Amino acid sequence: MSEDRQKTILAIDDDPIVLNQIVSILKNDYVVRPITSGEAALKYLESHEVNLILLDCNIPGGMSGFDVLGKLQEIPEYKAIPVIFLTGSVDGDDEVTALTSGAMDYLLKPIKEKSLAKRVSLQLELQEYRSELEQLVSERTEDLIRANLKLIERERITLDLLARAGDLRDHDTGEHIVRTTNYVRVIAEDLVNNPKEGYELSRQNMLDIVEAAKLHDIGKVAMPDEVLLKPGRLTPEEFEIIKTHPIHGANLLDEAVKQLGDDDLLMEARNIAYAHHEKWDGSGYPRGLAGADIPLSARISAISDVFDALTSERPYKTAFSNEEAFAIMYKDAGTHFDPYLIEVVKRHEEDFKNIRAGIGLQKY
């Protein structure tokens, strides 16, 4: 019997079909308690321990999903329970409201088995990590407690959780983040080891950029599913909507900076989220920045993101080979991409190929 089997999932939904589906997907790994109303769920919590809550956004009659979430946030012993919102609505505003109101993740109905299982597992792992660190810091001095709590918030919650939540919007797993982060590492390490005017990076700069690159697409949490998950090419109007995701990402990270104060890592994350679709010749978006006006971290992330996109299958295209992807990107040096960074990529083609093949990946 696995360790996770003892964990209890509280599933709150008025639809018995949805509840039966959740139970069927999760019953082999967890104890699942299906409940059809918010009031009954809060009553259940008074006398039972729960490790995670799956909460329907729109429960008719009585308490809505947002009402239940509000109550959970008011009670300290319930506030720590991770909540994943479930909804059949494609309203992006509901998703952002849920995440900013305390939900840890958001899942669109109809529920996909692989996605639900992955998200539940991720949230439980993060909850375990937070619990272990809380126990650790309780044994330290007050100064060390503050330092570790900030580290937890910054590196595990703000970065890992938000990054994976954003990535799972349009990818089945977090592999896209792992690969792009490793491509960024290869380029940034070269800049540290081979100093060049205008491309100077300290080792700490490099580490911050590698960590921050996880959040390059965090703004996609605000994109409507009918656009983000469309199984085909976007219309011009739909593409204009997608082009707003860097702005949403920058706004979310601005809020994190306000809460945590000045933080080089989060500032790099904001730069990357805001500018990774800018192009060297000024034809990118959202601001039309050009050349060195584009932050170096964003120029590095743009190369990593595009290479992974080219070599990945999408609903509207097959995956290009590594060689085809390199050829496309080399052709765009000086227009789409920083030409010097493309020269760096040329020095590390084998590293890129290994990362694409899943060889030697580093976790961040």
C-alpha positions as CSV (number, residue, x, y, z in Angstrom):
1,M,0.0,0.0,0.0
2,S,1.5,3.4,-1.0
3,E,2.0,6.2,1.4
4,D,-0.5,8.4,-0.6
5,R,-3.3,5.9,0.0
6,Q,-3.9,7.1,3.5
7,K,-4.5,10.7,2.2
8,T,-8.1,11.8,2.0
9,I,-9.5,13.9,-0.9
10,L,-12.8,15.8,-0.3
11,A,-14.7,16.1,-3.6
12,I,-17.5,18.7,-3.5
13,D,-19.8,18.8,-6.6
14,D,-23.6,18.7,-7.0
15,D,-23.3,16.4,-10.0
16,P,-23.1,12.7,-9.0
17,I,-21.7,11.8,-12.4
18,V,-18.7,14.1,-11.8
19,L,-18.3,12.7,-8.3
20,N,-18.3,9.1,-9.5
21,Q,-15.7,10.0,-12.2
22,I,-13.4,11.6,-9.5
23,V,-13.8,8.6,-7.3
24,S,-13.0,6.2,-10.2
25,I,-9.9,8.1,-11.1
26,L,-8.4,8.6,-7.6
27,K,-9.7,5.6,-5.6
28,N,-6.7,3.4,-6.2
29,D,-4.3,6.0,-4.6
30,Y,-6.4,8.0,-2.1
31,V,-9.5,7.8,0.1
32,V,-12.1,10.0,-1.7
33,R,-15.1,11.4,0.1
34,P,-17.8,12.7,-2.3
35,I,-20.1,15.5,-1.0
36,T,-22.8,17.3,-2.9
37,S,-23.0,20.7,-1.1
38,G,-20.7,23.3,0.5
39,E,-22.6,23.3,3.8
40,A,-22.2,19.5,4.1
41,A,-18.5,19.8,3.3
42,L,-17.8,22.3,6.0
43,K,-19.7,20.1,8.5
44,Y,-17.6,17.1,7.4
45,L,-14.4,19.1,8.0
46,E,-15.4,19.8,11.6
47,S,-14.7,16.2,12.5
48,H,-12.5,14.7,9.8
49,E,-9.0,15.3,8.5
50,V,-8.7,16.1,4.8
51,N,-5.5,16.5,2.8
52,L,-6.9,18.1,-0.4
53,I,-10.2,19.5,-1.6
54,L,-11.7,19.3,-5.1
55,L,-14.3,22.1,-5.2
56,D,-16.9,22.8,-7.9
57,C,-17.0,26.5,-8.8
58,N,-20.8,26.7,-9.5
59,I,-22.8,24.7,-6.9
60,P,-26.5,25.6,-7.4
61,G,-28.4,26.7,-4.3
62,G,-26.9,27.4,-0.9
63,M,-23.2,28.1,-0.9
64,S,-21.3,28.6,-4.2
65,G,-17.8,27.3,-4.6
66,F,-16.4,30.8,-4.0
67,D,-18.5,31.0,-0.8
68,V,-16.9,27.7,0.4
69,L,-13.4,28.9,-0.5
70,G,-14.0,32.1,1.4
71,K,-15.0,30.2,4.5
72,L,-11.9,27.9,4.2
73,Q,-9.7,30.9,4.0
74,E,-11.2,32.4,7.2
75,I,-10.5,29.3,9.3
76,P,-6.7,28.7,10.0
77,E,-6.9,24.9,10.2
78,Y,-8.8,24.8,6.9
79,K,-6.8,27.5,5.1
80,A,-3.7,25.2,4.8
81,I,-5.7,22.6,2.9
82,P,-4.9,22.9,-0.9
83,V,-8.0,23.5,-3.0
84,I,-8.3,22.7,-6.7
85,F,-11.3,24.4,-8.3
86,L,-13.4,22.5,-10.8
87,T,-15.6,24.2,-13.4
88,G,-17.3,23.8,-16.7
89,S,-17.1,27.6,-17.4
90,V,-14.6,28.9,-19.9
91,D,-14.6,32.4,-18.2
92,G,-11.0,33.3,-17.6
93,D,-12.1,35.8,-14.9
94,D,-13.4,33.0,-12.8
95,E,-10.1,31.2,-13.0
96,V,-8.1,34.2,-12.0
97,T,-10.5,35.0,-9.2
98,A,-10.2,31.4,-7.8
99,L,-6.4,31.5,-7.9
100,T,-6.2,34.9,-6.2
101,S,-8.8,33.9,-3.6
102,G,-6.8,31.0,-2.3
103,A,-7.3,28.1,-4.7
104,M,-4.0,26.4,-5.6
105,D,-5.1,25.2,-9.0
106,Y,-8.0,25.2,-11.5
107,L,-9.3,22.4,-13.6
108,L,-11.8,22.6,-16.5
109,K,-14.6,20.1,-17.0
110,P,-15.0,17.6,-18.5
111,I,-12.3,16.2,-16.3
112,K,-9.3,14.5,-18.0
113,E,-8.0,11.5,-16.0
114,K,-4.3,12.2,-16.5
115,S,-4.6,15.9,-15.7
116,L,-6.6,15.4,-12.5
117,A,-4.2,12.7,-11.2
118,K,-1.2,14.8,-12.0
119,R,-2.5,18.0,-10.3
120,V,-3.7,16.2,-7.2
121,S,-0.3,14.5,-6.9
122,L,1.6,17.8,-7.3
123,Q,-0.5,19.6,-4.7
124,L,-0.1,16.9,-2.2
125,E,3.7,16.8,-2.8
126,L,3.9,20.6,-2.3
127,Q,1.7,20.3,0.9
128,E,4.1,17.7,2.3
129,Y,7.1,19.9,1.5
130,R,5.5,22.9,3.2
131,S,4.7,20.8,6.3
132,E,8.2,19.4,6.6
133,L,9.7,22.9,6.3
134,E,7.3,24.3,8.8
135,Q,8.4,21.7,11.3
136,L,12.1,22.5,10.5
137,V,11.9,26.2,10.9
138,S,10.0,25.9,14.2
139,E,13.2,24.6,15.6
140,R,15.3,27.6,14.5
141,T,15.8,31.1,15.7
142,E,13.3,33.9,14.7
143,D,15.7,35.3,12.0
144,L,16.2,31.8,10.5
145,I,12.4,31.2,10.5
146,R,11.8,34.4,8.5
147,A,14.5,33.5,6.0
148,N,13.2,29.9,5.5
149,L,9.6,31.1,5.2
150,K,10.6,33.5,2.5
151,L,12.6,30.8,0.7
152,I,9.5,28.5,0.8
153,E,7.2,31.2,-0.6
154,R,9.7,32.3,-3.3
155,E,11.2,29.1,-4.6
156,R,8.5,26.4,-4.0
157,I,5.2,28.2,-4.0
158,T,5.6,31.3,-6.1
159,L,7.8,29.6,-8.7
160,D,7.2,25.9,-8.8
161,L,3.4,25.9,-8.1
162,L,2.6,28.9,-10.3
163,A,4.9,27.7,-13.1
164,R,3.3,24.3,-13.2
165,A,-0.2,25.7,-12.9
166,G,0.4,27.8,-15.9
167,D,2.1,25.1,-17.9
168,L,-0.6,22.6,-17.2
169,R,-3.1,24.9,-18.9
170,D,-1.9,23.8,-22.3
171,H,0.5,20.9,-21.6
172,D,-0.4,17.5,-20.1
173,T,2.7,17.5,-17.9
174,G,5.4,19.8,-16.6
175,E,8.0,18.5,-19.1
176,H,7.9,21.7,-21.2
177,I,9.1,23.7,-18.1
178,V,11.8,21.2,-17.3
179,R,13.2,21.3,-20.9
180,T,13.0,25.1,-21.4
181,T,14.6,25.7,-18.0
182,N,17.5,23.4,-19.0
183,Y,17.9,25.1,-22.4
184,V,18.1,28.4,-20.5
185,R,20.8,26.9,-18.2
186,V,23.0,25.9,-21.1
187,I,22.9,29.4,-22.6
188,A,23.3,31.3,-19.3
189,E,26.2,29.1,-18.2
190,D,28.0,29.8,-21.4
191,L,27.6,33.6,-20.8
192,V,29.1,33.2,-17.3
193,N,32.0,31.1,-18.5
194,N,32.7,33.2,-21.6
195,P,32.2,36.9,-20.6
196,K,31.3,39.3,-23.4
197,E,30.5,43.0,-23.2
198,G,26.8,43.5,-22.9
199,Y,26.2,39.9,-21.9
200,E,27.8,39.8,-18.5
201,L,26.2,37.5,-15.9
202,S,27.4,36.5,-12.5
203,R,26.7,33.0,-11.3
204,Q,23.9,34.3,-9.0
205,N,22.4,36.2,-12.0
206,M,22.5,32.9,-13.9
207,L,20.8,30.9,-11.1
208,D,18.1,33.6,-10.8
209,I,17.4,33.6,-14.6
210,V,17.2,29.8,-14.7
211,E,14.7,29.7,-11.8
212,A,12.8,32.7,-13.2
213,A,12.4,31.1,-16.6
214,K,9.9,28.6,-15.1
215,L,7.3,31.4,-15.1
216,H,7.7,32.6,-18.7
217,D,4.1,31.6,-19.5
218,I,2.4,32.2,-16.2
219,G,0.1,34.8,-17.8
220,K,-1.6,31.9,-19.7
221,V,-3.7,31.3,-16.5
222,A,-5.8,34.2,-17.6
223,M,-6.4,32.9,-21.2
224,P,-9.8,31.5,-22.0
225,D,-9.7,27.8,-22.7
226,E,-11.5,28.0,-26.0
227,V,-8.6,30.1,-27.3
228,L,-5.6,28.5,-25.5
229,L,-6.7,24.9,-26.1
230,K,-8.1,25.4,-29.6
231,P,-7.1,22.3,-31.7
232,G,-5.9,24.3,-34.7
233,R,-4.5,27.6,-35.8
234,L,-5.9,30.7,-34.2
235,T,-7.8,33.4,-36.0
236,P,-6.3,36.9,-36.0
237,E,-8.8,37.9,-33.2
238,E,-7.9,34.9,-31.1
239,F,-4.2,35.6,-31.6
240,E,-4.7,39.1,-30.3
241,I,-6.1,37.6,-27.1
242,I,-3.1,35.2,-26.7
243,K,-0.8,38.2,-27.2
244,T,-2.1,39.6,-23.9
245,H,-0.6,36.7,-21.8
246,P,2.7,38.5,-21.2
247,I,0.9,41.5,-19.7
248,H,-1.1,39.2,-17.4
249,G,2.0,37.4,-16.4
250,A,3.8,40.7,-15.6
251,N,0.8,41.9,-13.5
252,L,0.7,38.7,-11.5
253,L,4.5,38.9,-10.7
254,D,4.2,42.6,-9.8
255,E,1.8,41.5,-7.1
256,A,4.3,39.0,-5.8
257,V,7.0,41.6,-5.7
258,K,4.7,43.9,-3.8
259,Q,4.2,41.2,-1.2
260,L,7.8,40.0,-0.8
261,G,9.6,43.2,-1.5
262,D,12.6,43.7,-3.8
263,D,13.8,40.4,-5.1
264,D,16.1,39.9,-8.0
265,L,14.7,36.5,-8.9
266,L,11.1,37.7,-9.1
267,M,12.2,40.8,-11.1
268,E,13.9,38.5,-13.6
269,A,10.7,36.4,-13.7
270,R,8.7,39.5,-14.5
271,N,11.1,40.6,-17.2
272,I,10.9,37.1,-18.8
273,A,7.1,36.8,-18.6
274,Y,6.7,40.3,-20.0
275,A,9.3,40.2,-22.8
276,H,9.9,36.6,-24.0
277,H,7.8,37.3,-27.1
278,E,9.7,40.5,-28.1
279,K,11.9,40.1,-31.2
280,W,15.4,41.4,-31.9
281,D,14.1,43.6,-34.8
282,G,11.3,45.1,-32.8
283,S,8.4,43.2,-34.4
284,G,7.4,41.2,-31.3
285,Y,4.9,41.9,-28.6
286,P,3.5,43.3,-26.3
287,R,5.7,46.4,-26.5
288,G,7.7,46.1,-29.7
289,L,11.0,46.3,-27.9
290,A,14.2,45.8,-30.0
291,G,17.8,44.7,-29.5
292,A,19.4,45.3,-26.2
293,D,16.2,47.0,-24.9
294,I,14.8,43.5,-24.5
295,P,16.1,42.2,-21.1
296,L,18.8,39.6,-21.6
297,S,16.9,37.0,-19.5
298,A,13.9,37.4,-21.9
299,R,16.1,37.0,-25.0
300,I,17.5,33.8,-23.6
301,S,14.1,32.5,-22.7
302,A,12.7,33.3,-26.1
303,I,15.3,31.0,-27.8
304,S,14.6,28.2,-25.3
305,D,10.8,28.5,-25.6
306,V,10.8,28.6,-29.4
307,F,13.2,25.6,-29.7
308,D,11.0,23.5,-27.5
309,A,7.8,24.6,-29.3
310,L,9.4,23.7,-32.7
311,T,10.5,20.3,-31.6
312,S,7.1,19.5,-29.9
313,E,4.0,18.2,-31.4
314,R,1.0,20.5,-31.4
315,P,-2.7,20.0,-32.4
316,Y,-2.0,22.1,-35.6
317,K,1.5,20.7,-36.5
318,T,3.9,17.8,-36.2
319,A,7.2,18.1,-34.3
320,F,10.2,19.4,-36.3
321,S,13.5,17.5,-35.9
322,N,16.3,19.1,-33.9
323,E,18.1,19.9,-37.2
324,E,15.0,21.5,-38.7
325,A,14.5,23.6,-35.6
326,F,18.1,24.7,-35.5
327,A,17.9,25.7,-39.2
328,I,14.7,27.7,-38.7
329,M,16.2,29.5,-35.6
330,Y,19.6,30.2,-37.3
331,K,17.7,31.8,-40.2
332,D,15.9,34.1,-37.8
333,A,19.1,35.3,-36.0
334,G,19.1,39.1,-36.1
335,T,15.4,39.3,-36.8
336,H,13.6,37.2,-34.2
337,F,16.6,36.3,-32.0
338,D,19.6,37.9,-30.5
339,P,22.3,37.0,-33.0
340,Y,25.0,36.5,-30.4
341,L,22.8,34.2,-28.3
342,I,22.2,32.1,-31.5
343,E,26.0,31.8,-31.8
344,V,26.0,30.4,-28.2
345,V,23.3,27.9,-29.2
346,K,25.5,26.7,-32.1
347,R,28.2,25.9,-29.6
348,H,25.8,23.7,-27.7
349,E,23.7,21.9,-30.2
350,E,24.6,18.5,-28.6
351,D,23.4,19.8,-25.2
352,F,20.1,20.9,-26.7
353,K,19.7,17.5,-28.4
354,N,20.3,15.7,-25.1
355,I,17.9,17.8,-23.2
356,R,15.2,17.2,-26.0
357,A,15.9,13.5,-25.5
358,G,15.6,13.7,-21.8
359,I,19.3,13.1,-21.1
360,G,21.0,14.8,-18.3
361,L,18.1,17.0,-17.3
362,Q,18.5,19.0,-14.1
363,K,15.6,19.8,-11.8
364,Y,15.1,23.4,-10.6
